[in-house]
Amino acid sequence: MQGEFSMAKSKKPLSIKIEKPSKDKLEQEGIEGWPIWEKEVSTFDYHYDEKETCFILDGKVRIEPKDGGKPVEFGPGDLVTFPEGLDCVWKISKPVRKHYKFG
């Protein structure tokens, strides 16, 4: 049991990738054809069963990973990739609207 605990402690936090994509990249990925998700100002827990990539159209969001990873903030024009297995808290301070794709 003690060995399992020390293995869990040494696990590296999952990282969230944020980038400002070029118009070409947006077209290559076909982002305009992805579904749209909207959410009002709120705070909630979320677990990613699989990778999600999203392009933020509107809003302001702070994500706080529960694994000790560094909190991140993003908004319009950001392309964000959440890794599979991430447990986090979403804190939406301005209503969010995004294109998204799982897998």
Secondary structure by P-SEA (a helix, b strand, c coil): caaaaaaaaacccbbbbbbbccaaaaaaacccccbbbbbccccbbbbbcbbbbbbbcbbbbbbbbccccbbbbccccbbbbbcccccbbbbbccbbbbbbccc
